[in-house]
């Protein structure tokens, strides 16, 4: 693994509910355990040399789940961020929340904004948490923003290229993920970072997210290190 560490790792944290079901526990307790795992994986990723971690915490499609499950998930998030705040500072982690915010309850939204302000100057690891996020939404909102700027004369249509368009996406200013990890055995990207993962390496793991630990992360990084990335070149 040494010498070939992905700069940016994205994670689809799948399998919280299945983890809970296998133990005879309510689904929300799987989310509680999964949220705690984020803290550990960010710490481990930093130890291995990863600079950016982006986790898919709640998709645009997840609103179709029961109100009880959704409310429990956001309650766990608020509680977790309150506990995690000191560690974010001591570990020099910068937190960004990406995705829509208008459908998130006020208490959770304010907690996100508070932590973002507090950690804004941290320069160690960047932790992006995707909440109410969808890859298609991301592209559409970027296209709308570009269209507005064109209408207002700020951008000429012929000047739009990948770099310009990318500046309107949720992860603007950051390099694209080098590695995308998905847990729980599913092998799809589920509308996550569709633009940004155009050249990412994919790694699928059978472990449910709450069981994805430092050893499993190292396996993913070792697999990444063994691959040759050509970006279309011979």
C-alpha positions as CSV (number, residue, x, y, z in Angstrom):
1,X,0.0,0.0,0.0
2,X,2.9,2.4,0.7
3,X,3.4,5.0,-2.0
4,X,0.0,4.5,-3.6
5,X,-2.6,5.9,-1.2
6,X,-5.8,7.3,-2.5
7,X,-6.1,11.0,-1.8
8,X,-9.9,10.9,-1.7
9,X,-12.0,7.9,-0.5
10,X,-15.8,7.9,-0.9
11,X,-17.9,5.4,1.0
12,X,-21.5,4.1,0.5
13,X,-22.2,3.0,4.1
14,X,-24.7,0.2,3.3
15,X,-26.0,-2.6,5.6
16,X,-26.9,-0.8,8.9
17,X,-30.4,-2.2,8.9
18,X,-29.2,-5.7,7.9
19,X,-26.7,-5.6,10.7
20,X,-29.4,-4.8,13.2
21,X,-31.8,-7.4,11.9
22,X,-29.1,-10.1,12.1
23,X,-28.8,-9.3,15.8
24,X,-32.6,-9.1,16.5
25,X,-32.3,-5.3,17.0
26,X,-34.5,-2.5,15.7
27,X,-33.2,-0.9,12.4
28,X,-32.5,2.5,14.0
29,X,-29.8,0.9,16.3
30,X,-28.0,-0.2,13.2
31,X,-27.8,3.4,12.1
32,X,-26.6,4.4,15.5
33,X,-23.8,1.9,15.3
34,X,-23.0,2.9,11.7
35,X,-22.7,6.6,12.6
36,X,-20.2,5.6,15.3
37,X,-18.2,3.7,12.7
38,X,-17.7,6.9,10.7
39,X,-15.6,8.3,13.6
40,X,-13.3,5.3,13.6
41,X,-12.9,5.1,9.8
42,X,-12.0,8.7,9.5
43,X,-9.3,8.3,12.2
44,X,-8.0,5.1,10.4
45,X,-8.1,6.7,7.0
46,X,-6.0,9.6,8.3
47,X,-3.5,7.2,9.8
48,X,-3.1,5.5,6.4
49,X,-2.6,8.9,4.7
50,X,-6.0,9.5,3.1
51,X,-6.8,13.3,3.0
52,X,-10.5,13.4,2.1
53,X,-13.3,11.0,3.2
54,X,-16.8,11.4,1.7
55,X,-19.5,9.3,3.2
56,X,-23.1,8.7,1.9
57,X,-25.2,9.1,5.1
58,X,-28.7,9.8,3.7
59,X,-29.8,9.7,0.1
60,X,-32.6,11.7,-1.5
61,X,-34.4,8.4,-1.9
62,X,-34.2,7.6,1.8
63,X,-37.1,9.9,2.6
64,X,-39.3,7.0,1.5
65,X,-38.4,5.1,4.8
66,X,-40.6,5.3,7.9
67,X,-40.8,8.5,9.8
68,X,-39.7,6.8,13.0
69,X,-36.5,5.5,11.3
70,X,-35.7,8.9,9.7
71,X,-36.3,10.8,13.0
72,X,-34.1,8.3,14.9
73,X,-31.3,8.6,12.3
74,X,-31.2,12.4,12.5
75,X,-31.4,12.3,16.3
76,X,-28.4,10.0,16.3
77,X,-26.6,12.4,14.0
78,X,-27.1,15.4,16.2
79,X,-26.0,13.5,19.3
80,X,-23.0,12.1,17.5
81,X,-21.8,15.4,16.2
82,X,-22.1,16.9,19.7
83,X,-19.8,14.2,21.0
84,X,-17.5,14.3,18.0
85,X,-16.9,18.1,18.0
86,X,-13.9,18.0,20.3
87,X,-12.3,15.1,18.4
88,X,-12.8,16.9,15.1
89,X,-10.8,19.8,16.5
90,X,-8.1,17.7,18.2
91,X,-7.7,15.5,15.0
92,X,-7.7,18.6,12.8
93,X,-10.7,17.4,10.8
94,X,-12.7,19.8,8.6
95,X,-16.4,18.8,8.3
96,X,-18.5,19.7,5.2
97,X,-22.1,18.7,4.7
98,X,-23.2,18.3,1.1
99,X,-26.7,17.9,-0.3
100,X,-30.0,19.6,0.1
101,X,-30.7,21.3,3.4
102,X,-34.2,22.6,3.0
103,X,-35.8,19.3,3.9
104,X,-33.7,18.7,7.0
105,X,-35.2,19.6,10.4
106,X,-34.0,22.9,11.9
107,X,-32.1,21.4,14.9
108,X,-30.0,19.1,12.7
109,X,-29.4,21.8,10.1
110,X,-28.2,24.2,12.8
111,X,-25.9,21.5,14.3
112,X,-24.3,20.9,10.9
113,X,-23.8,24.6,10.4
114,X,-22.3,25.0,13.8
115,X,-19.7,22.2,13.3
116,X,-18.9,23.5,9.8
117,X,-18.1,26.9,11.3
118,X,-16.0,25.5,14.1
119,X,-13.9,23.2,11.9
120,X,-13.7,25.6,8.9
121,X,-9.9,26.3,9.4
122,X,-8.9,22.7,10.1
123,X,-6.4,21.4,7.6
124,X,-5.8,17.8,8.4
125,X,-8.5,15.5,7.0
126,X,-11.7,16.7,5.2
127,X,-14.8,14.8,6.1
128,X,-17.7,15.3,3.7
129,X,-21.0,14.0,4.9
130,X,-23.6,13.6,2.1
131,X,-27.1,14.2,3.5
132,X,-30.3,14.3,1.4
133,X,-27.9,13.9,-1.5
134,X,-28.3,12.4,-5.0
135,X,-25.9,12.5,-7.9
136,X,-28.6,13.4,-10.4
137,X,-29.8,16.3,-8.1
138,X,-26.2,17.4,-7.9
139,X,-25.8,17.6,-11.7
140,X,-29.2,19.3,-12.1
141,X,-28.6,22.0,-9.5
142,X,-25.2,22.7,-11.1
143,X,-26.8,23.0,-14.5
144,X,-29.4,25.4,-13.2
145,X,-26.7,27.5,-11.6
146,X,-24.6,27.6,-14.8
147,X,-27.8,28.5,-16.8
148,X,-28.5,31.4,-14.4
149,X,-24.9,32.7,-14.8
150,X,-25.2,32.4,-18.5
151,X,-28.4,34.4,-18.5
152,X,-26.8,37.1,-16.3
153,X,-23.8,37.3,-18.7
154,X,-21.3,36.0,-16.1
155,X,-20.4,33.0,-18.2
156,X,-20.3,32.5,-22.0
157,X,-21.9,29.2,-23.1
158,X,-18.8,28.4,-25.2
159,X,-16.6,28.8,-22.1
160,X,-18.3,26.0,-20.2
161,X,-16.0,22.9,-19.9
162,X,-15.6,20.2,-17.3
163,X,-13.6,22.4,-14.9
164,X,-16.2,25.2,-15.1
165,X,-19.1,22.9,-14.6
166,X,-17.4,21.0,-11.8
167,X,-17.1,24.3,-9.9
168,X,-20.9,24.3,-9.4
169,X,-21.1,20.8,-8.0
170,X,-21.3,19.9,-4.3
171,X,-17.7,18.9,-4.0
172,X,-16.4,21.9,-5.9
173,X,-12.7,22.6,-5.3
174,X,-11.9,19.1,-4.3
175,X,-10.3,16.3,-6.3
176,X,-12.6,13.5,-7.4
177,X,-12.7,10.3,-5.4
178,X,-9.8,8.0,-6.3
179,X,-11.6,5.1,-4.6
180,X,-15.3,4.3,-3.9
181,X,-16.1,1.7,-1.3
182,X,-19.5,0.1,-0.9
183,X,-20.3,-2.3,1.9
184,X,-22.9,-5.0,2.4
185,X,-22.3,-6.9,-0.8
186,X,-24.3,-4.6,-3.1
187,X,-22.5,-3.7,-6.4
188,X,-24.0,-0.4,-7.6
189,X,-23.4,3.2,-6.8
190,X,-27.0,4.2,-6.1
191,X,-27.0,7.7,-7.5
192,X,-23.9,8.7,-5.5
193,X,-21.3,11.2,-6.9
194,X,-22.2,10.3,-10.5
195,X,-20.1,13.0,-12.0
196,X,-17.2,12.8,-9.6
197,X,-16.8,9.0,-9.8
198,X,-16.3,8.9,-13.5
199,X,-12.8,7.5,-13.1
200,X,-12.9,6.2,-9.5
201,X,-11.8,2.7,-8.6
202,X,-14.7,0.7,-7.1
203,X,-14.3,-1.7,-4.2
204,X,-17.2,-3.8,-3.0
205,X,-17.1,-5.5,0.4
206,X,-19.5,-8.1,1.8
207,X,-19.3,-6.7,5.4
208,X,-22.2,-4.6,6.6
209,X,-21.1,-1.1,7.4
210,X,-21.1,-1.4,11.2
211,X,-18.6,-4.3,10.8
212,X,-16.3,-2.4,8.4
213,X,-13.3,-1.7,10.6
214,X,-9.6,-0.7,10.2
215,X,-8.6,-4.1,8.9
216,X,-11.4,-4.0,6.2
217,X,-10.3,-0.5,5.2
218,X,-6.7,-1.6,4.8
219,X,-7.9,-4.4,2.5
220,X,-9.6,-1.9,0.3
221,X,-6.6,0.4,0.2
222,X,-4.3,-2.6,-0.5
223,X,-6.6,-3.6,-3.4
224,X,-6.5,0.0,-4.7
225,X,-2.7,0.0,-4.5
226,X,-2.5,-3.1,-6.6
227,X,-4.5,-1.7,-9.5
228,X,-3.1,0.2,-12.4
229,X,-5.0,3.5,-13.2
230,X,-4.6,4.5,-16.8
231,X,-7.4,7.1,-17.3
232,X,-8.0,5.9,-20.9
233,X,-4.3,5.7,-21.8
234,X,-2.7,2.6,-23.2
